[in-house]
Amino acid sequence: MYFINQVPFTFDELPEESFYDLDLIDLADKELRYEPEDLYRSSFYLIDEECHPLMFELDLENPEMLPTE
């Protein structure tokens, strides 16, 4: 997941082999879960505020952490 001020806006797909990695599953089970509706709402909020980094030019602290696609 990628966040701006704790607002999720996109995510990376995991490779299929990670679905069977028990350590990764255990780590993910401890984290907050997001539904597609959550990303939809938060992305539209960022778009309305012209703060969505995939749509607007922004000065970011760590631009190298953004997805390239």
TIRO-2110 file (N, C-alpha, C; in Angstrom, 1 decimal):
// TIRO-2110
0.8, -1.2, 0.0, N, 1, A
0.0, 0.0, 0.0, CA, 1, A
0.9, 1.2, 0.0, C, 1, A
0.4, 2.3, -0.6, N, 2, A
1.1, 3.6, -0.6, CA, 2, A
0.1, 4.6, 0.0, C, 2, A
0.7, 5.4, 0.9, N, 3, A
-0.1, 6.4, 1.6, CA, 3, A
0.4, 7.8, 1.5, C, 3, A
-0.5, 8.8, 1.7, N, 4, A
-0.1, 10.2, 1.8, CA, 4, A
-0.8, 10.6, 3.1, C, 4, A
-0.1, 10.9, 4.1, N, 5, A
-0.6, 11.3, 5.4, CA, 5, A
-1.7, 10.3, 5.9, C, 5, A
-1.3, 9.0, 5.8, N, 6, A
-2.1, 7.9, 6.3, CA, 6, A
-3.4, 7.7, 5.4, C, 6, A
-3.4, 8.3, 4.2, N, 7, A
-4.5, 8.1, 3.3, CA, 7, A
-4.0, 7.2, 2.2, C, 7, A
-4.6, 5.9, 2.1, N, 8, A
-4.1, 5.0, 1.1, CA, 8, A
-4.6, 5.5, -0.3, C, 8, A
-3.8, 5.3, -1.3, N, 9, A
-4.2, 5.7, -2.6, CA, 9, A
-3.9, 4.7, -3.7, C, 9, A
-3.0, 3.8, -3.5, N, 10, A
-2.8, 2.7, -4.5, CA, 10, A
-2.0, 1.6, -3.8, C, 10, A
-1.8, 0.5, -4.5, N, 11, A
-1.1, -0.6, -4.0, CA, 11, A
-0.4, -1.4, -5.1, C, 11, A
0.5, -2.2, -4.7, N, 12, A
1.2, -3.1, -5.7, CA, 12, A
0.6, -4.5, -5.6, C, 12, A
0.4, -5.1, -6.7, N, 13, A
0.0, -6.5, -6.7, CA, 13, A
1.2, -7.4, -6.2, C, 13, A
0.9, -8.4, -5.5, N, 14, A
1.9, -9.4, -5.1, CA, 14, A
2.0, -10.5, -6.0, C, 14, A
3.2, -11.0, -6.2, N, 15, A
3.4, -12.2, -7.1, CA, 15, A
2.6, -13.4, -6.5, C, 15, A
2.2, -14.3, -7.4, N, 16, A
1.4, -15.4, -6.9, CA, 16, A
2.1, -16.3, -5.9, C, 16, A
3.4, -16.5, -6.0, N, 17, A
4.1, -17.3, -5.0, CA, 17, A
4.0, -16.7, -3.6, C, 17, A
3.8, -15.4, -3.4, N, 18, A
3.7, -14.9, -2.1, CA, 18, A
2.4, -15.3, -1.4, C, 18, A
1.4, -15.8, -2.1, N, 19, A
0.2, -16.2, -1.5, CA, 19, A
0.4, -17.4, -0.6, C, 19, A
1.5, -18.1, -0.7, N, 20, A
1.8, -19.3, 0.1, CA, 20, A
3.0, -19.1, 1.1, C, 20, A
3.5, -17.9, 1.2, N, 21, A
4.5, -17.5, 2.1, CA, 21, A
3.9, -17.3, 3.5, C, 21, A
4.1, -18.3, 4.4, N, 22, A
3.5, -18.2, 5.7, CA, 22, A
3.9, -17.0, 6.5, C, 22, A
5.2, -16.6, 6.4, N, 23, A
5.7, -15.4, 7.1, CA, 23, A
5.0, -14.2, 6.6, C, 23, A
4.9, -14.1, 5.3, N, 24, A
4.2, -12.9, 4.7, CA, 24, A
2.7, -12.8, 5.1, C, 24, A
2.1, -14.0, 5.1, N, 25, A
0.7, -14.1, 5.5, CA, 25, A
0.5, -13.7, 7.0, C, 25, A
1.4, -14.1, 7.8, N, 26, A
1.3, -13.8, 9.2, CA, 26, A
1.5, -12.3, 9.4, C, 26, A
2.4, -11.7, 8.7, N, 27, A
2.7, -10.2, 8.8, CA, 27, A
1.4, -9.5, 8.3, C, 27, A
0.9, -9.9, 7.2, N, 28, A
-0.3, -9.2, 6.6, CA, 28, A
-1.5, -9.4, 7.5, C, 28, A
-1.7, -10.5, 8.2, N, 29, A
-2.8, -10.7, 9.1, CA, 29, A
-2.8, -9.7, 10.3, C, 29, A
-1.6, -9.2, 10.6, N, 30, A
-1.5, -8.2, 11.7, CA, 30, A
-1.7, -6.8, 11.3, C, 30, A
-1.9, -6.5, 10.0, N, 31, A
-2.1, -5.2, 9.5, CA, 31, A
-3.6, -4.9, 9.3, C, 31, A
-3.9, -3.6, 9.1, N, 32, A
-5.2, -3.2, 8.8, CA, 32, A
-5.6, -3.6, 7.4, C, 32, A
-6.8, -4.1, 7.3, N, 33, A
-7.3, -4.5, 6.0, CA, 33, A
-8.1, -3.4, 5.2, C, 33, A
-7.9, -3.4, 3.9, N, 34, A
-8.5, -2.4, 3.1, CA, 34, A
-9.4, -3.1, 2.1, C, 34, A
-10.6, -2.6, 1.9, N, 35, A
-11.5, -3.0, 0.8, CA, 35, A
-11.3, -2.1, -0.4, C, 35, A
-11.7, -2.6, -1.6, N, 36, A
-11.6, -1.7, -2.8, CA, 36, A
-12.4, -0.4, -2.6, C, 36, A
-13.5, -0.4, -1.8, N, 37, A
-14.3, 0.8, -1.6, CA, 37, A
-13.4, 1.8, -0.8, C, 37, A
-12.6, 1.3, 0.1, N, 38, A
-11.7, 2.2, 0.9, CA, 38, A
-10.8, 3.0, 0.0, C, 38, A
-10.2, 2.3, -0.9, N, 39, A
-9.2, 2.9, -1.9, CA, 39, A
-10.0, 3.9, -2.8, C, 39, A
-11.2, 3.5, -3.2, N, 40, A
-12.0, 4.3, -4.1, CA, 40, A
-12.3, 5.7, -3.4, C, 40, A
-12.7, 5.6, -2.2, N, 41, A
-13.1, 6.8, -1.5, CA, 41, A
-11.9, 7.7, -1.2, C, 41, A
-10.8, 7.1, -0.7, N, 42, A
-9.6, 7.9, -0.4, CA, 42, A
-8.9, 8.4, -1.7, C, 42, A
-8.9, 7.7, -2.8, N, 43, A
-8.4, 8.2, -4.0, CA, 43, A
-9.2, 9.4, -4.5, C, 43, A
-10.5, 9.3, -4.4, N, 44, A
-11.3, 10.5, -4.9, CA, 44, A
-11.1, 11.7, -3.9, C, 44, A
-10.9, 11.4, -2.7, N, 45, A
-10.6, 12.5, -1.8, CA, 45, A
-9.3, 13.2, -2.2, C, 45, A
-8.3, 12.4, -2.5, N, 46, A
-7.0, 13.0, -2.9, CA, 46, A
-7.1, 13.7, -4.2, C, 46, A
-7.9, 13.2, -5.1, N, 47, A
-8.2, 13.9, -6.4, CA, 47, A
-8.9, 15.2, -6.2, C, 47, A
-9.9, 15.2, -5.4, N, 48, A
-10.7, 16.4, -5.1, CA, 48, A
-9.8, 17.5, -4.5, C, 48, A
-8.8, 17.1, -3.7, N, 49, A
-7.9, 18.0, -3.1, CA, 49, A
-6.7, 18.3, -4.0, C, 49, A
-6.6, 17.7, -5.2, N, 50, A
-5.5, 17.8, -6.1, CA, 50, A
-4.2, 17.4, -5.4, C, 50, A
-4.3, 16.3, -4.7, N, 51, A
-3.1, 15.8, -4.0, CA, 51, A
-2.8, 14.4, -4.4, C, 51, A
-3.4, 13.8, -5.4, N, 52, A
-3.2, 12.5, -5.8, CA, 52, A
-1.9, 12.5, -6.6, C, 52, A
-0.8, 11.8, -6.1, N, 53, A
0.5, 11.9, -6.7, CA, 53, A
0.6, 11.3, -8.1, C, 53, A
-0.4, 10.4, -8.5, N, 54, A
-0.3, 9.8, -9.8, CA, 54, A
-1.1, 10.7, -10.8, C, 54, A
-1.7, 11.8, -10.4, N, 55, A
-2.4, 12.6, -11.3, CA, 55, A
-2.0, 14.1, -11.2, C, 55, A
-1.3, 14.5, -10.2, N, 56, A
-0.9, 15.9, -10.0, CA, 56, A
0.6, 16.0, -9.7, C, 56, A
1.2, 17.0, -10.1, N, 57, A
2.6, 17.3, -9.7, CA, 57, A
2.7, 17.7, -8.3, C, 57, A
3.4, 17.0, -7.5, N, 58, A
3.5, 17.3, -6.0, CA, 58, A
5.0, 17.3, -5.6, C, 58, A
5.3, 18.1, -4.6, N, 59, A
6.6, 18.0, -4.0, CA, 59, A
6.5, 17.0, -2.9, C, 59, A
7.2, 15.9, -3.2, N, 60, A
7.2, 14.7, -2.2, CA, 60, A
8.5, 14.5, -1.5, C, 60, A
8.5, 14.1, -0.3, N, 61, A
9.7, 13.8, 0.4, CA, 61, A
10.4, 12.6, -0.1, C, 61, A
9.7, 11.6, -0.6, N, 62, A
10.3, 10.3, -1.0, CA, 62, A
9.7, 9.9, -2.4, C, 62, A
9.9, 10.6, -3.4, N, 63, A
9.3, 10.3, -4.7, CA, 63, A
9.7, 8.9, -5.2, C, 63, A
10.9, 8.5, -4.9, N, 64, A
11.4, 7.2, -5.3, CA, 64, A
10.6, 6.0, -4.8, C, 64, A
9.7, 6.3, -3.8, N, 65, A
8.9, 5.2, -3.2, CA, 65, A
7.6, 5.0, -4.0, C, 65, A
7.3, 5.9, -4.9, N, 66, A
6.0, 5.8, -5.7, CA, 66, A
6.1, 4.7, -6.7, C, 66, A
5.0, 4.1, -7.0, N, 67, A
5.0, 3.1, -8.1, CA, 67, A
5.2, 3.8, -9.4, C, 67, A
5.9, 3.0, -10.3, N, 68, A
6.2, 3.6, -11.6, CA, 68, A
5.2, 3.4, -12.7, C, 68, A
4.3, 2.5, -12.4, N, 69, A
3.2, 2.1, -13.4, CA, 69, A
1.9, 2.5, -12.9, C, 69, A
END
